[in-house]
Amino acid sequence: MDVRLSKLLSLVLRHRAQQLGFNIYPGGYVLVKDLLAHKMFKRFTEADIRRVVASNDKQRFSFKTNEETGELMICANQGHSFDVPEPELEPITDASRFRTVVHGTYFRHWDQIRRQGLKRMNRTHIHFAQGVPGADGVISGMRRSCQVMIFIDLPAALRGGVKFFLSKNGVVLSPGDKDGILRTRYFSSVMEARSRHPIAFEKH
């Protein structure tokens, strides 16, 4: 049941809150009582939602209290496919704070990425981790099943005018350039996730 609820929360808070007519507060927050009143969540309780949020190892969700009413609110920390009003993201201006910024992907996507760069696709941001899966302190930003790791030259990207942000659960996010792309000129290295063997690419 918890897995189903977690997937429902991700679906609604990241992608369908607007479509389903929920009132979306700054930062992408939605009232928990509004979720529970919807037919998609009729089987669940506030206690169920609190338990799922507390046990989520990737810290996908955050709670806060509505300052005016005292009611409980919830948001997805990142991964939205709609524009979030006043997103609670910290702009990154000092690259020295981040030893590693890496994007995980799969072999089936690599040829297109090699030719065209990383695209944000239908999301508002491209996602990056601050380390490889399993590294100390790395919780979210990359699936453990990823086959290819793309390391980013953050200082060069910032100098090139690309914006980066830090989410509340430590995921590094970027909207890419005006076309929603992070070009390969900002890749520092690429390697196979399992073997750590380097993968050749051209910067452009």
VOFIFI-108144 format. One line per field, with one value per residue (C-alpha): x, y, z; residue number from 1. Coordinates in Angstrom, 2 decimals, padded with zeros to 5 digits. Layout:
<sites>
east = c(X,...)
north = c(Y,...)
up = c(Z,...)
seq = c(NUM,...)
</sites>
This chain:
<sites>
east = c(000.00,002.84,004.44,001.13,000.61,004.14,003.60,000.26,001.82,004.61,002.14,-000.11,002.42,004.93,002.68,-001.10,-001.96,-003.00,-004.87,-006.80,-007.77,-005.87,-005.09,-001.29,000.48,003.94,006.63,004.22,002.47,-001.01,-003.21,-003.16,-006.89,-007.52,-005.60,-007.51,-010.82,-010.00,-011.19,-007.62,-006.74,-010.01,-008.34,-005.68,-005.41,-003.19,-001.29,-000.60,000.82,002.96,004.36,005.21,006.95,008.93,010.08,010.96,014.71,015.04,013.23,010.93,008.36,008.23,005.61,004.89,002.05,-000.12,000.76,-002.80,-004.87,-002.42,-003.37,-000.83,000.58,002.79,004.94,007.27,010.83,011.63,010.65,007.73,006.46,004.47,005.72,005.74,004.73,007.67,009.67,011.70,015.03,018.40,020.31,023.83,026.45,029.54,030.72,033.33,030.54,029.97,032.76,030.60,027.59,026.56,023.62,022.68,021.20,021.01,022.83,019.66,019.70,023.43,023.70,021.14,022.73,026.18,024.88,022.46,023.29,021.15,017.54,015.05,012.34,008.87,010.20,011.11,014.69,017.45,018.34,021.82,023.19,026.04,027.75,027.35,024.74,025.89,028.32,028.08,025.31,023.99,020.27,018.58,019.21,020.14,018.61,020.81,020.06,021.67,024.23,025.98,027.24,027.75,029.90,029.33,031.92,029.88,032.28,032.29,028.51,027.96,030.42,028.48,025.31,023.58,021.54,021.68,019.64,019.69,016.46,015.54,016.60,020.00,019.28,021.04,018.69,019.17,016.69,019.49,019.90,017.13,016.31,016.22,019.53,022.84,025.41,028.21,030.76,029.83,030.47,033.75,033.72,031.42,031.80,030.05,028.42,029.39,032.92,033.86,035.40,035.47,033.15,034.41,032.42,032.97,032.38,030.15)
north = c(000.00,002.40,001.90,002.64,005.76,007.00,006.58,008.39,011.28,011.54,011.45,014.14,016.46,016.33,016.13,016.27,018.68,021.40,019.03,017.59,021.07,021.22,024.62,024.87,027.11,028.69,026.02,023.51,022.73,021.21,020.85,017.27,017.50,018.36,015.26,013.03,014.45,013.33,009.93,008.89,008.99,007.79,004.62,006.59,008.69,011.55,009.02,006.97,010.03,010.99,007.45,007.34,010.73,009.81,006.47,007.67,007.14,009.63,012.40,013.07,015.04,017.80,018.93,022.37,024.11,026.71,029.94,031.27,028.19,025.84,023.07,020.46,020.86,018.62,019.12,017.14,018.39,018.24,016.54,018.77,018.83,022.03,025.46,025.65,029.02,030.48,027.22,026.72,026.23,027.69,029.27,027.86,030.54,029.04,025.90,025.18,023.98,020.97,018.45,016.30,017.00,013.92,012.81,009.16,007.69,004.49,003.14,003.45,007.24,007.84,008.15,010.97,012.69,012.40,014.15,016.66,017.13,016.55,017.65,018.40,016.75,017.19,018.28,021.77,020.76,018.28,016.33,015.74,014.02,015.28,011.91,008.39,006.01,004.59,007.40,008.87,011.43,010.85,010.22,011.39,012.63,009.39,005.93,003.11,001.22,003.89,002.52,005.73,008.55,012.03,014.29,018.02,020.81,023.05,026.05,026.09,025.75,028.61,030.77,029.89,031.32,028.03,028.26,025.63,025.22,023.06,021.40,020.80,017.15,017.90,017.30,019.67,020.99,022.93,024.17,024.01,026.75,028.62,025.39,023.30,021.60,021.21,020.97,018.40,021.23,021.28,017.55,016.91,013.12,010.20,006.64,003.31,003.10,-000.49,-000.76,002.93,002.70,006.07,006.69,008.91,011.95,015.20,018.60,020.90)
up = c(000.00,000.84,-002.58,-004.30,-002.19,-002.88,-006.63,-006.42,-004.52,-007.11,-010.00,-008.57,-006.93,-009.81,-012.84,-012.45,-009.62,-012.07,-014.34,-011.38,-010.18,-006.89,-005.41,-005.71,-003.20,-003.58,-003.71,-005.25,-001.97,-001.85,001.22,002.52,003.24,-000.44,-001.52,000.88,-000.40,-003.93,-005.14,-006.00,-002.29,-000.76,000.63,002.50,005.66,006.81,008.92,005.78,003.99,007.01,007.19,003.47,003.59,006.71,005.26,001.75,001.42,-001.45,000.48,-002.47,-000.43,002.17,004.66,006.01,007.81,006.14,007.94,007.82,008.63,010.34,007.92,006.78,003.27,001.12,-001.98,-004.23,-003.78,-007.50,-010.76,-011.74,-015.31,-014.67,-013.63,-009.85,-008.37,-006.42,-006.29,-003.12,-004.88,-003.89,-006.80,-007.17,-007.77,-006.11,-007.93,-005.25,-002.94,-005.18,-005.68,-007.96,-010.16,-012.15,-014.28,-014.61,-017.76,-019.81,-022.86,-024.94,-024.45,-024.74,-028.54,-028.60,-025.60,-027.20,-030.33,-028.83,-025.16,-022.08,-022.51,-019.78,-021.92,-020.37,-016.97,-015.83,-014.93,-015.71,-012.55,-011.14,-008.06,-005.89,-006.10,-007.43,-005.96,-002.65,-001.89,001.60,001.83,-001.70,-001.35,-004.50,-008.01,-009.80,-010.10,-008.87,-012.08,-014.30,-016.77,-017.82,-015.59,-017.06,-014.90,-015.30,-015.41,-013.12,-013.14,-016.96,-017.15,-014.70,-016.64,-019.78,-018.27,-017.47,-014.27,-011.56,-008.39,-005.28,-004.12,-000.51,-000.69,-002.21,-005.89,-008.29,-010.96,-014.18,-016.79,-019.36,-021.93,-023.74,-025.59,-022.41,-023.21,-021.36,-024.17,-024.20,-023.91,-020.23,-019.71,-017.88,-018.32,-019.07,-017.83,-017.58,-014.15,-013.38,-014.76,-014.40,-017.87,-019.68,-022.62,-025.43,-026.53,-028.41,-026.85,-028.87)
seq = c(1,2,3,4,5,6,7,8,9,10,11,12,13,14,15,16,17,18,19,20,21,22,23,24,25,26,27,28,29,30,31,32,33,34,35,36,37,38,39,40,41,42,43,44,45,46,47,48,49,50,51,52,53,54,55,56,57,58,59,60,61,62,63,64,65,66,67,68,69,70,71,72,73,74,75,76,77,78,79,80,81,82,83,84,85,86,87,88,89,90,91,92,93,94,95,96,97,98,99,100,101,102,103,104,105,106,107,108,109,110,111,112,113,114,115,116,117,118,119,120,121,122,123,124,125,126,127,128,129,130,131,132,133,134,135,136,137,138,139,140,141,142,143,144,145,146,147,148,149,150,151,152,153,154,155,156,157,158,159,160,161,162,163,164,165,166,167,168,169,170,171,172,173,174,175,176,177,178,179,180,181,182,183,184,185,186,187,188,189,190,191,192,193,194,195,196,197,198,199,200,201,202,203,204)
</sites>
